[in-house]
C-alpha cells in the first residue's frame, strides 16, 4: 500500500493530509487514497477519499495546502469513474472535516488534468495548470484555470494554448497579499514564434 507515497503536507490548522498513490483501497489495485489526519491526536478525520478504478493512483500529481486550511490534490491518472482513461482530476478538500468540496475532471482521454502543477494564491484561491489538456479539439495545447479555494467554483475564463506544448513549464507567482498573480509561459509560441514566451499579470 505504501502509505504516504505521494505526499504528506501540513495544513495551516496543523492537521495534515496524506496522499498514497499505491493504496489498494477498497480492494482496487493502486486505486490510491487521500486522508486527513488530526495533527494533535493523530486520529483520522472524516473518511478516506479513494480512486474507483485500478491504477487511478489518486494523489499522483501534486498536493498543496491553501491559506484557508483547505487543500487541493491533483491526480493525473484518474479515469473519472470508468469512462475516460487518464482524464485526470483535481479535488478540493476541506482541511477541517476531510470532506471533498469539489472535483474538477478532464473531459478527454489523457488530458491529465493538473499535470503542470497546482499553485496556491495568497487569498486562498488556487490555479490549475494542465500541460496536456486537449481544448477545442486541439491536442496538448494546455490550459490554465483559476478556482475559488472555498467553493471550488471556476473564476474568470480559462487560458488555452494555441499550439501543442504552449503551456508546458508554466509558472504561477502569487502576490504576497490578495489573489493577483503572474502567469509565465516560457514555451508559448506567441505570434507564431516558437517558444517566444509570454507573461501575464492576472487580477483576481
C-alpha positions in Angstrom: 0.0 0.0 0.0 3.0 2.3 0.6 1.0 4.8 2.7 2.4 8.3 2.2 4.0 7.5 -1.2 2.6 10.5 -3.0 2.9 13.3 -0.5 2.3 14.4 3.1 1.6 18.0 3.8 0.8 20.1 6.9 -2.1 22.5 6.8 -2.4 25.9 8.4 -4.6 24.4 11.1 -1.9 21.8 12.0 -3.9 18.9 10.5 -2.1 17.0 7.8 -3.1 15.4 4.5 -1.7 12.1 3.2 -1.8 11.0 -0.5 -0.9 7.4 -1.1 -0.8 6.6 -4.8 -0.4 2.8 -4.5 -3.0 2.3 -1.8 -5.3 -0.7 -2.7 -8.2 1.0 -1.1 -11.5 -1.0 -1.4 -9.6 -3.9 -2.9 -8.8 -2.0 -6.0 -5.2 -2.3 -7.1 -3.4 1.1 -6.9 -6.6 3.0 -6.6 -4.8 5.5 -4.4 -6.2 7.4 -1.4 -6.3 10.8 0.2 -6.7 11.0 4.0 -6.9 13.8 6.5 -5.4 13.3 10.0 -5.6 15.3 13.2 -2.2 17.0 14.0 -2.9 16.9 17.7 -4.3 13.4 18.3 -3.0 11.5 15.3 -6.5 10.2 14.5 -8.0 10.2 11.1 -10.6 12.9 10.3 -13.5 12.0 8.1 -13.5 9.2 5.5 -10.8 8.2 3.1 -11.2 9.5 -0.5 -10.2 6.8 -2.9 -9.9 6.0 -6.6 -12.6 3.8 -8.0 -10.7 2.2 -10.9 -7.4 0.2 -10.9 -4.4 2.4 -11.3 -6.3 5.6 -10.7 -3.4 6.3 -8.3 -5.2 9.2 -6.5 -2.7 11.8 -5.5 -0.2 11.1 -8.3 0.4 14.7 -9.4 0.7 17.2 -6.7 -0.9 18.3 -3.4 -0.9 21.8 -2.0 -2.2 23.5 1.2 -4.3 26.7 0.9 -4.2 29.6 3.3 -7.9 28.9 4.3 -7.0 25.4 5.7 -8.4 23.5 2.7 -6.1 21.5 0.4 -6.0 20.5 -3.2 -4.9 17.2 -4.8 -4.2 16.6 -8.5 -4.4 13.0 -9.7 -3.3 13.0 -13.3 -4.1 9.3 -13.9 -7.6 9.4 -12.5 -10.0 7.8 -15.0 -13.0 9.9 -13.9 -15.0 6.8 -12.9 -14.5 4.2 -15.7 -15.2 6.3 -18.7 -12.2 8.5 -19.6 -8.7 7.0 -19.4 -6.2 9.3 -17.6 -8.6 12.2 -17.8 -7.1 13.4 -14.6 -8.8 15.1 -11.7 -8.2 17.9 -9.2 -10.0 17.7 -5.8 -10.6 20.5 -3.3 -10.9 19.0 0.2 -12.0 20.6 3.5 -9.0 20.7 5.8 -11.1 20.5 8.9 -13.5 17.7 8.1 -11.8 15.8 5.3 -14.9 16.1 3.1 -14.5 16.6 -0.7 -15.8 20.1 -1.6 -15.4 19.8 -5.4 -13.8 17.7 -8.1 -12.6 19.1 -11.4 -12.1 16.5 -14.1 -10.7 16.2 -17.6 -13.1 15.5 -20.4 -10.8 13.8 -22.9 -8.6 10.8 -22.6 -5.0 11.7 -21.5 -6.0 15.3 -20.5 -4.1 14.5 -17.3 -5.7 17.5 -15.5 -3.2 19.2 -13.2 -0.1 17.7 -14.9 1.5 21.1 -15.0 1.1 21.7 -11.3 -1.1 23.4 -8.7 -0.4 26.8 -7.3 -1.8 28.3 -4.1 -2.6 32.1 -4.1 -2.4 34.3 -1.0 -6.2 34.8 -0.8 -6.9 31.0 -0.6 -7.7 30.5 -4.2 -5.7 28.2 -6.5 -4.6 27.8 -10.1 -4.5 24.5 -12.1 -2.0 24.1 -14.9 -2.7 21.2 -17.3 0.1 20.9 -19.9 -1.6 18.1 -21.9 -5.2 19.4 -21.8 -6.9 18.9 -25.2 -9.0 22.1 -25.7 -11.2 22.9 -28.7 -10.2 19.7 -30.4 -6.5 20.7 -30.3 -4.2 18.1 -28.8 -1.9 19.1 -25.8 -2.4 22.8 -26.2 -2.8 23.0 -22.4 -4.9 25.1 -20.1 -4.6 27.3 -17.0 -7.6 27.8 -14.7 -8.3 29.8 -11.6 -10.6 28.4 -8.9 -12.2 29.6 -5.6 -10.5 27.8 -2.8 -13.6 27.7 -0.6 -16.2 26.5 -3.1 -14.2 25.0 -5.9 -16.1 27.3 -8.4 -14.2 28.4 -11.5 -13.2 32.1 -11.6 -13.0 34.0 -14.9 -12.1 32.4 -18.2 -9.7 29.6 -19.0 -6.4 30.4 -20.6 -5.9 28.0 -23.5 -2.8 27.5 -25.6 -2.9 27.8 -29.3 -0.4 25.0 -30.3 0.8 21.8 -28.6 3.1 22.4 -25.6 2.2 26.1 -25.3 1.5 25.7 -21.5 4.5 23.4 -20.8 6.7 24.6 -17.9 4.2 27.3 -16.9 4.9 29.1 -13.7 2.5 31.0 -11.4 3.8 33.5 -8.9 1.4 34.8 -6.3 1.4 38.3 -4.8 2.1 38.4 -1.1 -1.4 39.6 -0.4 -4.7 39.2 -2.3 -5.2 37.0 -5.3 -3.2 38.8 -8.0 -0.6 36.6 -9.7 1.7 36.4 -12.7 1.4 33.6 -15.2 4.7 32.9 -17.0 4.6 30.8 -20.2 8.1 30.3 -21.4 7.1 27.8 -24.1 4.3 29.7 -25.6 4.5 30.3 -29.4 3.4 34.0 -29.3 2.7 35.3 -32.8 3.8 32.0 -34.3 7.4 32.4 -32.9 8.4 29.1 -31.4 9.0 29.3 -27.6 9.0 33.1 -27.7 7.1 33.1 -24.4 4.5 35.3 -22.7 3.8 36.6 -19.2 0.5 37.9 -17.9 -0.4 39.8 -14.7 -3.8 38.4 -13.7 -6.0 40.3 -11.2 -8.2 38.1 -9.0 
